[in-house]
Amino acid sequence: MIPSVQRQISPVAISTALGHDGRGIFPYTLLPGYRRLLAAVRDTGATVFTKSATRDKRRGNFIPANPLTWKYIRRLPDLGMLNAYGLTNDGVEACAPDIRRACDLGFKIIPNLYPEFVKGTAIAIQETLAAVETYRQHLGPLFRALELNYSCPNSEEAIAKNVVQALQCTRKVRSLYPKLFLIAKLSICHPYEFAQELQRIGVNALHAVNTIPYNIVFPLQRSPLNEVGGGGVSGGPAGPLALRYNRELRQKVDLFLIMGCGVTGADDVKRYFDLGADAVSLCTLALRKPQAAARIVLKFNG
Ligand SMILES: Cc1cc2nc3c(=O)[nH]c(=O)nc-3n(C[C@H](O)[C@H](O)[C@H](O)COP(=O)(O)O)c2cc1C
């Protein structure tokens, strides 16, 4: 069962740029290039990782309906982005039926869940298990894989400090759902030993890496989003650091490895495959240059 899920992950996947249900984010869906990307994703059966949901509705920094919060997502040079979105979402109960609709339309969706360790480990694990049940209920046999986001830089939780909690949570999900294909999404702040321990306890794949904290990419500059923790950098400016992390990670684990962060063109995708990626993910490119992302999806998945 698990290897068959692995085979179904497309060479190029779209990570979070198609929203909480994987069908696309409004108002991007008004753009012809983004619509072309949606068509390419559906037609090629590209894997879509949803934007993170939390068990319960969560209000982050960026609220789509509130223009005063739009400053929390910014463009950077070199096809980059800085965001402090902060995991605003309507909760799993609301997202799961929408994911089901996206599946019914032909999208190949893997839900992404953010366990809220800030609430305490036991509660976060309990909520994660409840979320799994909600996905099972709404998606039925279509729910075969889950991505656990252990790497958001835009939350109160310090990323590298969640290692013990993340391992406990993964262990519990693994033991109760032995057939669920589990993907852990890592940060550049995580030690490689975390990845190795995840492998040991039975995670099926790793996705590395999430956006990189601003102060790591630009150590000499003050982030324009300093008042909300600095935000995470993605796209071009994050590429060299992400590539370096993934090169080392490939040496440390044998797991199915989805490499991403910093892809701005087909050459970057190729570079990740040359490092030994089993799949490559795109996010920022899909938002900044959706037509270029569509071409990559067609080239590698077509
Ligand atoms: C605006 C924005 C929102 C994001 N939201 C999430 C999220 O909810 N969950 C998550 O795991 N990653 C999230 N990411 C991270 C991306 O999925 C991706 O891992 C990261 O941006 C690095 O890849 P890229 O350089 O191709 O964008 C977000 C990225 C951006 C730019």
The ligand as an SDF file (V2000), in Angstrom:
LIG
                    3D

 31 33  0  0  0  0  0  0  0  0999 V2000
    2.7090   32.8410    1.0150 C   0  0  0  0  0  0  0  0  0  0  0  0
    3.2070   31.4850    1.4400 C   0  0  0  0  0  0  0  0  0  0  0  0
    2.4410   30.7000    2.2790 C   0  0  0  0  0  0  0  0  0  0  0  0
    2.9080   29.4440    2.7090 C   0  0  0  0  0  0  0  0  0  0  0  0
    2.1430   28.6850    3.5140 N   0  0  0  0  0  0  0  0  0  0  0  0
    2.5620   27.4540    3.9170 C   0  0  0  0  0  0  0  0  0  0  0  0
    1.7560   26.6270    4.7160 C   0  0  0  0  0  0  0  0  0  0  0  0
    0.6300   26.9640    5.0780 O   0  0  0  0  0  0  0  0  0  0  0  0
    2.2520   25.4100    5.0770 N   0  0  0  0  0  0  0  0  0  0  0  0
    3.4780   24.9640    4.6850 C   0  0  0  0  0  0  0  0  0  0  0  0
    3.8660   23.8360    5.0210 O   0  0  0  0  0  0  0  0  0  0  0  0
    4.2630   25.7290    3.8930 N   0  0  0  0  0  0  0  0  0  0  0  0
    3.8390   26.9550    3.5110 C   0  0  0  0  0  0  0  0  0  0  0  0
    4.6260   27.7160    2.6910 N   0  0  0  0  0  0  0  0  0  0  0  0
    5.9430   27.1890    2.2800 C   0  0  0  0  0  0  0  0  0  0  0  0
    5.9430   26.5950    0.8620 C   0  0  0  0  0  0  0  0  0  0  0  0
    5.0650   25.5110    0.7430 O   0  0  0  0  0  0  0  0  0  0  0  0
    7.3550   26.1460    0.4670 C   0  0  0  0  0  0  0  0  0  0  0  0
    7.7400   25.0560    1.2710 O   0  0  0  0  0  0  0  0  0  0  0  0
    8.3760   27.2780    0.6150 C   0  0  0  0  0  0  0  0  0  0  0  0
    7.8300   28.4930    0.1670 O   0  0  0  0  0  0  0  0  0  0  0  0
    9.6830   27.0070   -0.1360 C   0  0  0  0  0  0  0  0  0  0  0  0
    9.4520   26.7170   -1.4920 O   0  0  0  0  0  0  0  0  0  0  0  0
    9.4770   27.8230   -2.6710 P   0  0  0  0  0  0  0  0  0  0  0  0
   10.7960   28.5230   -2.6300 O   0  0  0  0  0  0  0  0  0  0  0  0
    9.2430   27.0340   -3.9170 O   0  0  0  0  0  0  0  0  0  0  0  0
    8.3710   28.7840   -2.3870 O   0  0  0  0  0  0  0  0  0  0  0  0
    4.1800   28.9870    2.2680 C   0  0  0  0  0  0  0  0  0  0  0  0
    4.9380   29.7780    1.4020 C   0  0  0  0  0  0  0  0  0  0  0  0
    4.4750   31.0110    0.9810 C   0  0  0  0  0  0  0  0  0  0  0  0
    5.3290   31.8410    0.0500 C   0  0  0  0  0  0  0  0  0  0  0  0
  1  2  1  0
  2  3  1  0
  2 30  2  0
  3  4  2  0
  4  5  1  0
  4 28  1  0
  5  6  2  0
  6  7  1  0
  6 13  1  0
  7  8  2  0
  7  9  1  0
  9 10  1  0
 10 11  2  0
 10 12  1  0
 12 13  2  0
 13 14  1  0
 14 15  1  0
 14 28  1  0
 15 16  1  0
 16 17  1  0
 16 18  1  0
 18 19  1  0
 18 20  1  0
 20 21  1  0
 20 22  1  0
 22 23  1  0
 23 24  1  0
 24 25  2  0
 24 26  1  0
 24 27  1  0
 28 29  2  0
 29 30  1  0
 30 31  1  0
M  END
$$$$
